[in-house]
Structures are given as structure tokens and as C-alpha cells.
Amino acid sequence: MYPLRSKKCNSSDEGWVMQAEQINHLKDFPYIYNACAGSVLELLFLQRFWIWLAKFIPIWVSPCLITCVGLSINVACCSLVLYFSPDIKEEVPSWVFLLCAFGIFLYQTFDALDGKQAIRVQNTQLEEYYDHGCDAVSTVFVTLAISVALQLGSSPSLLFILFLVSVLSFFSAHWQDHVTHVILFGR
């Protein structure tokens, strides 16, 4: 932990981000991420690919950095789609959607690798919160790109329903995780 220097430091925490007992709690009770995935592609191919790829990540790379790179890829792809169709009504060249498909694959790969890296280096709830926060932002961008592909700009009610379904799906999966302490993907 690095000290934060602020104008008002009380004597008990000396400006640290976390208090000593909070840090000790993280050390004494290691965090265990409990997720269950079941897509056929993930079980047959992707998990092996991600485990193999994780071996090439240096130990000094933060899991949050990996998450941020994946999010940046999604934001860049969505920005490219919006460049060609700022009103969600225009047609977009097919190569842009191919690039977006590759960007989603990269995002999914980085999203899996950040979890593998978190297990290797520190594995705390902070990484999970950061990862799922970036996933929430990414959900909005991917849904926006899908709405451009479907040209929903001329139908605001369908656009609203698409965003509502995607956000509610994301929220309900994480609410289930909050209640059951198990997050389910692909079921």
C-alpha cells in the first residue's frame, strides 16, 4: 500500500488507503472467487487457451491493468462503430463489424486472463469489483454496437428494450452472486 497524502490525516490511519486491520483481514481470510461456467466452447477450448496464454503474462502485471486493456479495446471498437453511424441509423462497413467481433474476442480473452493473473498475484475482492465494474461499462458499449448493427436508431422503443434487457441481465447475474456467492455464466 502506498500512503495517500491529504490535508486531513487523522493519527489512527496516517493517510493510508486501508487501515491495518483491513489489510490483516485480507491476509488472514484469502478471497475465493466462485464462478461457474458451462458454455461448450469454454469447456472444450477456451479454458485451455486462457490457461496456456496466462503463462506468458509477467508476474508484475496487475490484473486491473489487464482488465483496463480489455475495456479499452471495447471502447475503441464501439467508438469506431459510432464514427461511421453517430445516429445509430447509418450503415457501417462490414470490416468494422469484423473488427468489433475480434475486439469482443480479445475483450473476453483479457477478461479471463485478469482472473487468472489475480489468482497468481494477489486475488482480492478489489480485482473482482474492478473487473465487474469494467464489465458493466463494457456491456453498455457492446449493446450500443449491437444496436448500430441492428440499426435501431429509428426505433427508440426497441433500442430501449435492448438496453433494458442487457442491463437487467447483467444486474440479475450479479445480484444472484451477491445473494448466493456464486456467479453463473453461460447457463
MARTORMI-51361 format. One record per atom (N, C-alpha, C): residue in one letter; x, y, z. Coordinates in pm, whole numbers, plus 32768, in hexadecimal, padded with zeros to 4 digits. Each point is the difference from the previous one (the first is absolute). Last residue first. Layout:
REM MARTORMI-51361
AXYZ...
This chain:
REM MARTORMI-51361
R7624781578CBR7F9B7F9A8021R7F7780387FECG81C680E07FDFG7FE57FA17F95G7F9D7F958020F80D980E7819EF800F80317F77F7FDA7F907FA1L7FCB8097822EL7FED7F9E7F96L800D80447F79I80A480488222I7FD280427F86I7FFE7F997F90V7FE080028236V802D7FB67F8AV7FCB804C7F87H7F8C807381C4H80927FFE7FFFH803A7FA67F93T7E26808F8071T802B7F74800DT80987FEF800BV7F2C81BB7FE1V7FAC7FB2805BV803A7F748018H80D581307ED2H7FFB80408084H7FB57FAA8065D80097F7A7E3CD80847FEE803ED8001803B808CQ7E86804C7EFFQ80047F748027Q80867FE08044W7FD681A37F45W7FAE7FF98079W7FFC7F708033H80D6804E7E6CH8051802E8070H7FB080078082A7F257F817E71A806D7FA08016A805380298078S7EAD81267F74S7FC97F8A8043S806A7F958018F807581917F11F7FE1801B808CF7FCF7F828047F804E7FE97E2FF807E80148048F7FE580138095S7E8B7FE87EEDS80447F7E8001S8082800A804FL7F11818C7FB4L7FBE7FAC8064L80407F768008V809C81297EB5V802580328084V7FBF7FAB806ES7F947F9C7E3ES808E7FE68019S802A802D808CV7E4180537F70V80197F70800EV80937FE58021L7F8381BE7FA3L7FC47FD2807EL801C7F6C8017F808480C47E66F8055802C806FF7FC97FD08086L7EFC7F9E7E85L80827FBD7FF5L805C80278074I7E6480E07FDAI7FED7F75802DI80837FB47FFBF7FFC81B87F54F7FF080018091F7FF37F728036L800780337E31L808380238036L7FFD7FFE8099L7E6E7FCB7F19L80517F877FF8L808C80178038S7EE781767FE9S7FC97FA18061S804D7F7C7FFDP806C81637EC9P802E8017808BP7FC97F9C8064S806080087DECS7F9B7FC48057S802A800D8092S811080927E94S7F7C802E7FD3S7F8F7FC58053G81C97F89804DG7FF2808F8016G7F7980367FD6L80CD7E337FE3L7F8D801E8057L7FEE8094801CQ812D7EAA7EE8Q7FCB80827FD5Q7F818025804CL81417E828033L7F717FEA7FE6L7FBA807D7FCDA81C980158074A7FF77F927F9FA7F707FE37FDAV805181398153V802880377F7EV7FF57F957F96S7FB37F7D81B5S7F9080547FD3S802180447F7BI81507F0580D4I7F977FA77FCDI7F8B80517FCCA815780EA80D5A802F7FCE7F7FA7F997FA27FC1L7FA6809C81B1L7FFB806F7FA1L802D7FD37F75T802B7ED28161T7F7380107FDDT7FEE80727F9DV81AB7FC280AFV7FDE7F917FA6V7F6F80097FD4F8092813B8140F804080167F7EF7FE07F927F9CV7F617FD981BFV7FC080727FBDV803A80157F75T80C87EBC8112T7F7A7FD47FD6T7FB8806F7FB6S81A1805B80CDS800C7FBB7F80S7F797FD07FCCV801A80BD81AEV801680687F9AV80067FC07F76A7FE57ED88162A7F84804D7FF8A800B806E7F97D81817F038066D7F9F7FB17FB4D7F7B80497FF0C814880BE8113C802480107F72C7FA37FAE7FA7G7FC57FC881C8G7FDE808B7FDDG8021801D7F6EH80817E6580B3H7F7180037FE4H7FCD808D7FE6D81CB7FC6806ED7FE17FB37F89D7F6C800A7FDDY809380C08193Y8032804D7F8EY7FDB7FBA7F7DY7F9A7F1F818CY7FAE80797FF2Y802A80537F88E81057E86806CE7F7B7FD87FCFE7FA6807A7FECE81AA804380BEE800B7FDD7F73E7F797FDA7FC6L8015805581CCL8013807B7FB4L800B7FE47F6BQ7FEC7EA98151Q7F7F802D7FCCQ800F807E7FADT81A97EC78012T7FAA803D8065T7F7D80297FBEN81D57F1B7F61N7F7A7FC98010N7FB2803A8077Q81EE7FFF7F3CQ7FCB8037807CQ7F727FD48020V813D7F467E98V804980698046V7FC0802F8082R7F597E937ECDR80927FF2800BR803F8066805EI7E2F800E7F97I801B7F898051I80967FF08015A7F7481537EE2A7FDC8021808BA801B7F8A805CQ80337FC67E2EQ8070804D803AQ7FE280248092K7EB07F277F0DK80717FA38011K807780488041G7E8E81067F8DG7FE07FA68070G806F7F9D801BD8023811D7E8DD800F804E807BD7FDD7FAB807BL7FCC7F487E4CL808B8005802DL80108052807FA7E597FE27F26A80237F80803EA808E80058038D7F6A81757F18D7FAB7FF18076D801C7F7D8048F80D2805B7E62F803C804F806BF7FAF7FF38081T7F4F7F287E89T807F7FC48024T8043804C8072Q7E7780AE7F46Q7FE17F86804AQ80817FBC802FY802E81727EE8Y7FCC802A8082Y7FE47F868057L807D7FB17E44L8071802F8050L7FD38029808BF7EB07F8A7ED2F80507F8A8021F807980278057I7EFF81597F58I7FB67FBC806BI80497F808028G80B080F17E95G800F804B807CG7FB77FBF8074F7FC97F507E50F80867FE08031F801B80498084A7E7280697F2EA7FFB7F748029A80877FD48037C7FE881AB7F42C7FB97FFB8082C7FF77F718034L80B180437E52L805E80328064L7FC17FFD808CL7EED7F957E9DL80637F958010L806880288069F7EC881437F84F7FC37F9A8056F805B7F878012V808E81537EE1V7FF880388088V7FC37F9A805FW80177FA77E30W80817FEB8041W80008037808ES7E88803E7ED9S80057F7C803FS80857FE88048P7F2381F17FCAP80477F9C7FAFP80107F7C804AV7E5E8133806BV808E7FFF8024V80457F987FA8E7E1C81417FF9E80437F817FECE80958010801BE7E87813880F8E804F7FEF7F87E80397F737FF7K7F0680AE817AK7FA97FE27F8EK804F7FDE7F82I809480A681C2I7FD67F74800BI7FA17FD97F8ED810581A2803FD7F7380058026D7FC17F75800BP81D180497F80P7FEB804B807DP7F6E8005802DS81427ED57EC1S7F70800D8012S7FE2804B8082F81C17FBC7F69F7FBC7FE77F82F7F6980118009Y810880378182Y8038805D7F9DY7FB77FF07F7CL7FA67ED58161L7FB7807E800CL8037806B7FA1V80DB7E5F8015V7F787FEA7FCDV7FB380838004L81A6800780C0L800B7FF37F6FL7F777FEB7FC0S801C800481D1S801680877FCCS800D7FFE7F69C7FE47E6780E2C7F7F80458000C800E808E7FCAC818B7F078034C7FAB7FC47F98C7F7980467FF7A81258085815AA803580277F7DA7FAA7FC77F8FV7F9A7F8081B9V7FDE808D7FECV8031802F7F77N80777E4C8085N7F70800B7FE6N7FD680907FE6I81C07FB2807AI7FE57FC47F7CI7F6D800C7FDES8087808381ACS802B80627F9BS7FE87FCB7F72L7FB47EE0816FL7F9880667FF6L802380677F95G81457EBC805FG7F8B7FC47FC0G7F8F80647FEFV817B808980F0V80237FEF7F72V7F897FC47FB5C7FD7802381D1C7FF980847FC1C80237FF87F6BT802E7E7C810CT7F7380247FF1T7FF180837FB5I81B07F7E8075I7FCD7FA77F97I7F6D801F7FE5L80C480DE8165L803680327F82L7FCF7FAC7F8BC7F9A7F7481B3C7FAD80737FDBC803380417F7EP80F47E9C80CBP7F857FD07FC1P7FA680737FD1S821A8040801CS7F8A80038056S7F867FC77FB6V821B7F937FBDV7F8D80407FC0V7F867FF4805AW81B57F368057W7FF4808A802EW7F89804A7FC2I808A7E397F8EI7FC580038086I7FEA808F8031P7FF77F787DEDP80628011806EP7FB980118086I7F407EE77E5DI7FEE80828041I8066800D8071F7FBC7E737EEEF805680637FC2F7FF4808B803EK7EF57E798078K808C7FE28021K805F806A7FCBA7E277FF57F9DA802280418080A80907FE88029L7F387F2A7E7FL8025808B7FE7L802C80468081W7F5A7E438019W807E80027FB5W8032808F7FEFI7E5C7FC980C0I80667FD0805DI808880017FBCW7E8E806B7EF5W801B806A8061W806C7FD68063F7F687EC07EC5F8044806E7FBBF8027806D8062R7EF77E9E809ER80897FD27FE4R8052806D7FBEQ7E3A80588046Q80487FF88080Q80907FD37FEDL7EDF800C7E7FL802B80828031L804C7FF98084F7F3A7E6F7F17F807280427FC2F80348079804FL7E8C7ECD8086L80517FB07FA5L808180437FD4L7EBD80D98125L802D7F84803EL805D7FB07FA6E7F3881907F5CE805B801D806FE80387F80803CL7EBA7FDC7EAEL807D80347FCAL8066801D806EV7E4A7F7A807BV80497F927FC3V8087802F7FCCS7F1580ED81A5S7FEF7FFD7F6FS805A7F947FC6G7FC6808481E2G7FD57F837FC5G7FEF80017F6AA80BF80E0820CA7FEB80177F71A7FDB7F7C7FBFC802F810581FDC7FDF7F837FBEC7FE180207F6EA811080DF81D6A7FB380107F85A7FEB7F797FC0N80E0810581C0N7FB07F8A7FE7N7FA780187F87Y81D780B7811DY7F9E80227F99Y7FB77F827FD9I8107808D81CAI7FEE7F947FA0I7F9180287FA1Y817280EF817DY7F8680087FB2Y7FFB7F8D7F9DP80FB801381F3P801480117F6FP7F7B7FF77FB6F808F808281F2F7F8E7FBE7FC0F800C80127F69D815580AF8117D7FD37F8E8050D7F907FB17FBFK80B481937F36K806A7F9A8009K7FCF7F828047L7EE281787FE0L80167FCC7F7AL806B7F928000H7FB180E28194H7F8C7FAD7FDEH80117FC47F75N813E8139808FN80127F7E8043N7F8C7FA37FE3I7FE081B57F62I80697FBA7FB7I80187F77803EQ7ED8811980DFQ7FC67FD87F81Q80667FB27FABE808C80BD8198E7FAB7F8C8018E7FB97FD17F81A810F81897FEDA80527F888019A7FA87F858016Q7F3581867ED3Q80367FF88087Q80467F7A8015M7FD581077E21M7FBD7F9E8055M80428000808AV808E81457ED9V7F827FE17FBEV7FAF7F9F8054W8157815280EEW80047F897FAFW7F777FE77FC3G80908167813EG7FED801B7F72G80067F867FA6E8021800181EEE807380437FC4E7FF480137F6AD7ED97F3D8172D801F7FBC7F83D807180417FB3S7F74809181BDS7FEB7F708003S80237FBD7F7BS800E81E68062S80747FB58032S7FEB7F6A7FF8N7F25815C7E9EN7FF47FEB8090N806D7F9E802BC7FE4816C7E66C80267F788025C7FE97FF28095K7F9B81707E6AK7FCA7FD48080K80237F6E8016K809A80D77E7CK800B806C8061K7FD27FD6808AS80CF7E8F7EB9S7F90805D7FFAS8013806B806BR81007E4A7EF6R80178078804FR7F8B805F7FECL80507DD77FE1L7FC280747FC0L801680788059P81237E1D7FD1P7FB58063804EP7FC7806D7FA6Y804C7DF67F77Y8048807F7FFBY7FAF8069804CM802F7DC58005M7FAC80768000M8058807D8000
